[in-house]
Amino acid sequence: MLPRSGDILHVTSAASPQFVARPIMFRVIRPHDWSTYHGWVWLDGYELNAAGDAVERRSIFVQITGLRQQNGPGHRITPGRRPR
C-alpha cells in the first residue's frame, strides 16, 4: 500500500541502501505516479528532526515494504494502547 499525504515514516536501510548510515523520519507530501521498479516508489516530503519539525524538503526513492509508519515523530502505535 502506498504511503499517503501526511503519513510519517521511519526510513531505514530496509527501504533503501542510502539510509544505512543515517535513518530518517519523513513526513509524506505525496507519492509520485512515476514508473519505477516493482515495489519501489518516489516520495516527496520533509525530513523531520527529533522534535518532529520539518528541516529539509526531499524526494526519496524507496522500497514500499521497507517503510515503517509512525503515529508521530518517534512514536509507534502499539496494539492495546491509545495515542495521547
DSSP file (Angstrom, degrees, kcal/mol; ACC not computed):
  #  RESIDUE AA STRUCTURE BP1 BP2  ACC     N-H-->O    O-->H-N    N-H-->O    O-->H-N    TCO  KAPPA ALPHA  PHI   PSI    X-CA   Y-CA   Z-CA
    1    1 A M              0   0    0      0, 0.0     0, 0.0     0, 0.0     0, 0.0   0.000 360.0 360.0 360.0 134.0    0.0    0.0    0.0
    2    2 A L        -     0   0    0      1,-0.1     2,-0.0    29,-0.0    39,-0.0  -0.438 360.0-108.2 -72.4 142.8    1.4    3.4   -0.9
    3    3 A P        -     0   0    0      0, 0.0     2,-0.3     0, 0.0    -1,-0.1  -0.355  38.1-139.1 -62.3 152.8    2.1    6.0    1.8
    4    4 A R    >   -     0   0    0     26,-0.1     3,-2.2     1,-0.1    24,-0.3  -0.724  30.5 -73.3-113.8 164.5   -0.4    8.9    1.8
    5    5 A S  T 3  S+     0   0    0      1,-0.3    24,-0.2    -2,-0.3     3,-0.1  -0.320 120.4  21.9 -54.7 130.2   -0.1   12.6    2.3
    6    6 A G  T 3  S+     0   0    0     22,-3.1    -1,-0.3     1,-0.3    23,-0.1   0.186  87.3 137.2  94.1 -16.1    0.6   13.3    6.0
    7    7 A D    <   -     0   0    0     -3,-2.2    21,-2.8    20,-0.1     2,-0.5  -0.355  46.7-142.6 -62.3 142.7    2.0    9.9    6.8
    8    8 A I  E     -AB  27  70A   0     62,-0.7    62,-3.5    19,-0.2     2,-0.3  -0.952  22.7-170.0-109.9 125.1    5.1    9.9    9.0
    9    9 A L  E     -AB  26  69A   0     17,-3.3    17,-2.5    -2,-0.5     2,-0.7  -0.875  26.2-139.8-119.5 144.4    7.6    7.2    8.1
   10   10 A H  E     -AB  25  68A   0     58,-3.2    58,-1.5    -2,-0.3     2,-0.6  -0.928  28.5-160.4 -97.0 115.3   10.8    5.8    9.7
   11   11 A V  E     +A   24   0A   0     13,-3.2    13,-2.2    -2,-0.7     2,-0.2  -0.883  22.2 155.7-107.3 116.3   13.1    5.3    6.7
   12   12 A T    >>  -     0   0    0     -2,-0.6     3,-1.8    54,-0.5     4,-1.3  -0.539  62.3 -74.7-124.8-172.1   16.0    2.9    7.2
   13   13 A S  T 34 S+     0   0    0      6,-0.5     7,-0.2     1,-0.3     5,-0.1   0.691 122.6  72.1 -63.3 -18.2   18.2    0.7    5.2
   14   14 A A  T 34 S+     0   0    0     52,-0.2    -1,-0.3     1,-0.2    53,-0.2   0.783 104.6  40.0 -65.8 -25.4   15.3   -1.7    4.9
   15   15 A A  T <4 S-     0   0    0     -3,-1.8    48,-2.6    51,-0.4    -2,-0.2   0.782 136.1 -13.0 -92.0 -32.2   13.8    0.9    2.5
   16   16 A S    ><  -     0   0    0     -4,-1.3     3,-2.0    46,-0.2    -1,-0.3  -0.919  56.7-120.6-169.7 141.6   16.9    1.9    0.6
   17   17 A P  G >  S+     0   0    0      0, 0.0     3,-1.6     0, 0.0     4,-0.3   0.732 105.4  74.8 -59.5 -21.7   20.7    1.4    1.0
   18   18 A Q  G 3  S+     0   0    0      1,-0.3     4,-0.3     2,-0.1     3,-0.2   0.672  93.1  54.5 -66.1 -13.8   21.1    5.2    1.1
   19   19 A F  G <  S+     0   0    0     -3,-2.0    -6,-0.5    -7,-0.2    -1,-0.3   0.138  75.2 102.4-106.7  19.6   19.8    5.2    4.7
   20   20 A V  S <  S+     0   0    0     -3,-1.6    -7,-0.2    -8,-0.2    -1,-0.2   0.948  89.8  35.4 -64.0 -50.3   22.3    2.6    6.1
   21   21 A A  S    S+     0   0    0     -4,-0.3    -1,-0.2     1,-0.2    -2,-0.1   0.823 133.8  19.4 -76.7 -32.1   24.4    5.2    7.8
   22   22 A R        -     0   0    0     -4,-0.3    -1,-0.2     2,-0.0    -2,-0.1  -0.733  68.6-160.3-147.5  92.2   21.6    7.6    8.8
   23   23 A P        -     0   0    0      0, 0.0     2,-0.3     0, 0.0   -11,-0.2  -0.300  20.0-155.5 -62.8 156.6   17.9    6.6    9.0
   24   24 A I  E     -A   11   0A   0    -13,-2.2   -13,-3.2     2,-0.0     2,-0.4  -0.911  19.7-124.6-133.1 160.4   15.4    9.5    8.9
   25   25 A M  E     -AC  10  48A   0     23,-0.6    23,-2.5    -2,-0.3     2,-0.4  -0.877  36.7-169.3 -97.5 140.9   11.9   10.4    9.9
   26   26 A F  E     -AC   9  47A   0    -17,-2.5   -17,-3.3    -2,-0.4     2,-0.6  -0.994  20.2-152.6-142.5 127.5    9.9   11.6    6.9
   27   27 A R  E     -AC   8  46A   0     19,-2.8    19,-2.3    -2,-0.4     2,-0.3  -0.904  29.0-129.0-101.3 122.8    6.5   13.2    6.5
   28   28 A V  E     + C   0  45A   0    -21,-2.8   -22,-3.1    -2,-0.6    17,-0.3  -0.500  29.4 176.2 -76.3 131.1    5.0   12.5    3.1
   29   29 A I  E    S-     0   0A   0     15,-3.3    16,-0.2     1,-0.4    -1,-0.2   0.816  72.8 -35.0 -89.2 -50.1    3.7   15.2    0.9
   30   30 A R  E     - C   0  44A   0     14,-1.6    14,-2.9   -26,-0.1    -1,-0.4  -0.949  51.1-118.7-167.5 149.2    2.8   12.9   -1.9
   31   31 A P  E     - C   0  43A   0      0, 0.0    12,-0.2     0, 0.0     2,-0.2  -0.747  37.0-125.1 -86.3 144.1    3.8    9.7   -3.7
   32   32 A H        -     0   0    0     10,-2.7    10,-0.3    -2,-0.3    -2,-0.0  -0.580   1.5-140.6 -85.3 153.0    4.7   10.2   -7.3
   33   33 A D        +     0   0    0     -2,-0.2    -1,-0.1     8,-0.1     2,-0.1   0.053  54.9 139.3 -98.2  24.5    3.0    8.1  -10.0
   34   34 A W        -     0   0    0      8,-0.1     2,-0.4     1,-0.1     8,-0.2  -0.392  63.5-103.9 -68.4 145.0    6.2    7.8  -12.0
   35   35 A S        +     0   0    0     -2,-0.1     2,-0.2     6,-0.1    -1,-0.1  -0.568  58.3 152.2 -70.6 126.4    7.0    4.4  -13.5
   36   36 A T        -     0   0    0     -2,-0.4     3,-0.1     4,-0.2     2,-0.1  -0.731  49.9 -56.2-138.9-173.7    9.7    2.6  -11.4
   37   37 A Y  S >  S-     0   0    0     -2,-0.2     3,-2.1     1,-0.1    -1,-0.1  -0.383  74.3 -81.8 -65.8 151.1   10.8   -0.9  -10.5
   38   38 A H  T 3  S+     0   0    0      1,-0.3    -1,-0.1    -2,-0.1     3,-0.1  -0.342 117.7  15.3 -57.4 128.3    8.1   -3.1   -8.9
   39   39 A G  T 3  S+     0   0    0      1,-0.3    25,-2.6    -3,-0.1    26,-0.4   0.410 105.7 104.6  88.4  -1.6    7.8   -2.4   -5.2
   40   40 A W  E <   - D   0  63A   0     -3,-2.1     2,-0.3    23,-0.3    -1,-0.3  -0.801  44.9-178.6-111.6 154.8    9.7    0.9   -5.3
   41   41 A V  E     - D   0  62A   0     21,-2.4    21,-2.5    -2,-0.3     2,-0.5  -0.996  26.9-127.4-150.8 147.7    8.2    4.5   -5.2
   42   42 A W  E     - D   0  61A   0     -2,-0.3   -10,-2.7   -10,-0.3     2,-0.4  -0.855  31.3-167.4 -91.9 131.8    9.4    8.1   -5.3
   43   43 A L  E     -CD  31  60A   0     17,-2.8    17,-2.5    -2,-0.5     2,-0.4  -0.974  13.1-152.9-122.6 135.8    8.1   10.1   -2.4
   44   44 A D  E     +CD  30  59A   0    -14,-2.9   -15,-3.3    -2,-0.4   -14,-1.6  -0.862  45.3 104.9 -97.9 141.0    8.1   13.9   -1.9
   45   45 A G  E     -CD  28  58A   0     13,-2.4    13,-2.9    -2,-0.4     2,-0.4  -0.973  61.8 -68.5 178.1-162.7    8.1   15.1    1.7
   46   46 A Y  E     -CD  27  57A   0    -19,-2.3   -19,-2.8    -2,-0.3     2,-0.3  -0.962  30.5-131.5-122.3 132.6   10.0   16.6    4.6
   47   47 A E  E     -CD  26  56A   0      9,-3.3     8,-3.0    -2,-0.4     9,-1.1  -0.658  32.5-145.2 -73.6 136.6   12.8   15.1    6.7
   48   48 A L  E     -CD  25  54A   0    -23,-2.5   -23,-0.6    -2,-0.3     6,-0.2  -0.809   1.6-137.5-108.9 146.7   11.9   15.6   10.3
   49   49 A N    >   -     0   0    0      4,-2.4     3,-1.9    -2,-0.3    -1,-0.0  -0.268  45.3 -83.1 -86.9-175.9   14.2   16.4   13.3
   50   50 A A  T 3  S+     0   0    0      1,-0.3    -1,-0.1     2,-0.1    -2,-0.0   0.759 131.0  54.0 -62.4 -25.9   13.9   14.7   16.7
   51   51 A A  T 3  S-     0   0    0      2,-0.1    -1,-0.3    23,-0.0    -3,-0.0   0.520 120.3-108.3 -85.2  -5.5   11.2   17.2   17.7
   52   52 A G  S <  S+     0   0    0     -3,-1.9     2,-0.3     1,-0.3    -2,-0.1   0.571  72.3 141.0  89.8   9.8    9.2   16.4   14.7
   53   53 A D        -     0   0    0      1,-0.1    -4,-2.4     2,-0.0     2,-0.3  -0.655  59.1-110.3 -87.4 141.8    9.9   19.7   12.9
   54   54 A A  E     +D   48   0A   0     -2,-0.3    -6,-0.2    -6,-0.2     3,-0.1  -0.544  41.7 167.5 -69.4 128.0   10.4   19.7    9.1
   55   55 A V  E     +     0   0A   0     -8,-3.0     2,-0.3     1,-0.3    -1,-0.2   0.610  62.0  13.9-117.0 -20.4   14.1   20.5    8.4
   56   56 A E  E     -D   47   0A   0     -9,-1.1    -9,-3.3     2,-0.0     2,-0.4  -0.933  64.4-130.9-159.5 132.5   14.5   19.7    4.7
   57   57 A R  E     +D   46   0A   0     -2,-0.3     2,-0.3   -11,-0.2   -11,-0.3  -0.697  41.3 170.4 -81.4 136.1   12.3   19.0    1.8
   58   58 A R  E     -D   45   0A   0    -13,-2.9   -13,-2.4    -2,-0.4     2,-0.4  -0.959  36.5-142.2-143.6 157.8   13.3   15.9   -0.1
   59   59 A S  E     -D   44   0A   0     -2,-0.3     2,-0.3   -15,-0.2   -15,-0.2  -0.997  30.6-171.9-115.8 128.8   12.4   13.4   -2.8
   60   60 A I  E     -D   43   0A   0    -17,-2.5   -17,-2.8    -2,-0.4     2,-0.6  -0.929  21.4-144.6-126.1 149.1   13.4    9.9   -1.9
   61   61 A F  E     +D   42   0A   0     -2,-0.3     2,-0.3   -19,-0.2   -19,-0.2  -0.951  39.5 157.6-112.4 112.9   13.3    6.6   -3.8
   62   62 A V  E     -D   41   0A   0    -21,-2.5   -21,-2.4    -2,-0.6     2,-0.5  -0.898  47.4-104.5-139.2 159.7   12.4    3.7   -1.5
   63   63 A Q  E >   -D   40   0A   0    -48,-2.6     3,-1.1    -2,-0.3     4,-0.4  -0.755  29.0-141.7 -82.1 128.6   11.0    0.2   -1.3
   64   64 A I  G >  S+     0   0    0    -25,-2.6     3,-1.4    -2,-0.5    -1,-0.1   0.883  98.7  57.1 -59.8 -40.4    7.5    0.3    0.0
   65   65 A T  G 3  S+     0   0    0    -26,-0.4    -1,-0.3     1,-0.3   -50,-0.1   0.696 101.9  57.4 -68.0 -17.7    7.9   -2.9    2.1
   66   66 A G  G <  S+     0   0    0     -3,-1.1   -54,-0.5   -51,-0.2   -51,-0.4   0.512  84.0 102.0 -90.1  -4.8   10.9   -1.3    4.0
   67   67 A L    <   -     0   0    0     -3,-1.4     2,-0.5    -4,-0.4   -56,-0.2  -0.582  57.2-155.2 -82.6 141.2    9.0    1.7    5.2
   68   68 A R  E     -B   10   0A   0    -58,-1.5   -58,-3.2    -2,-0.2     2,-0.2  -0.961  13.6-139.7-118.5 114.4    7.8    1.8    8.8
   69   69 A Q  E     -B    9   0A   0     -2,-0.5     2,-0.3   -60,-0.2     8,-0.3  -0.488  17.6-159.1 -75.7 141.1    4.8    4.0    9.5
   70   70 A Q  E     -B    8   0A   0    -62,-3.5   -62,-0.7    -2,-0.2     6,-0.2  -0.835  23.5-137.8-116.9 154.5    4.8    6.1   12.7
   71   71 A N  S    S-     0   0    0      4,-2.6     5,-0.2    -2,-0.3    -1,-0.1   0.795  87.7 -27.0 -77.4 -30.9    1.9    7.7   14.7
   72   72 A G  B >  S-E   75   0B   0      3,-1.1     3,-2.2   -64,-0.1     2,-0.3  -0.922 105.1 -37.9-167.9 177.4    4.0   10.8   15.2
   73   73 A P  T 3  S-     0   0    0      0, 0.0     3,-0.1     0, 0.0   -63,-0.0  -0.322 129.3 -12.4 -55.9 111.8    7.7   11.7   15.4
   74   74 A G  T 3  S+     0   0    0     -2,-0.3     2,-0.5     1,-0.2   -24,-0.0   0.573 110.1 114.4  76.9   9.9    9.3    8.8   17.2
   75   75 A H  B <   -E   72   0B   0     -3,-2.2    -4,-2.6     2,-0.0    -3,-1.1  -0.959  47.3-160.4-121.1 123.8    6.0    7.2   18.4
   76   76 A R        -     0   0    0     -2,-0.5     2,-0.7    -6,-0.2    -6,-0.1  -0.713  25.4-118.1 -94.2 148.6    4.7    3.8   17.3
   77   77 A I        -     0   0    0     -2,-0.3     5,-0.1    -8,-0.3    -8,-0.0  -0.796  33.2-160.0 -83.4 120.7    1.1    2.8   17.6
   78   78 A T    >   -     0   0    0     -2,-0.7     3,-2.2     3,-0.2     0, 0.0  -0.877  24.4-106.8-104.8 131.4    1.1   -0.2   20.0
   79   79 A P  T 3  S+     0   0    0      0, 0.0     3,-0.1     0, 0.0    -1,-0.0  -0.280 106.1  22.5 -55.5 137.8   -1.9   -2.6   19.9
   80   80 A G  T 3  S+     0   0    0      1,-0.2     2,-0.4    -3,-0.0    -3,-0.0   0.335 107.4  92.8  88.2  -8.2   -4.0   -2.1   23.1
   81   81 A R    <   -     0   0    0     -3,-2.2    -1,-0.2     0, 0.0    -3,-0.2  -0.952  65.1-143.2-120.0 140.4   -2.7    1.4   23.7
   82   82 A R        -     0   0    0     -2,-0.4     2,-0.0    -3,-0.1    -5,-0.0  -0.844  25.1-114.7-100.3 135.5   -4.4    4.6   22.5
   83   83 A P              0   0    0      0, 0.0    -6,-0.0     0, 0.0    -1,-0.0  -0.373 360.0 360.0 -63.8 145.6   -2.2    7.5   21.4
   84   84 A R              0   0    0     -2,-0.0    -2,-0.0     0, 0.0     0, 0.0   0.434 360.0 360.0 -88.2 360.0   -2.5   10.6   23.6
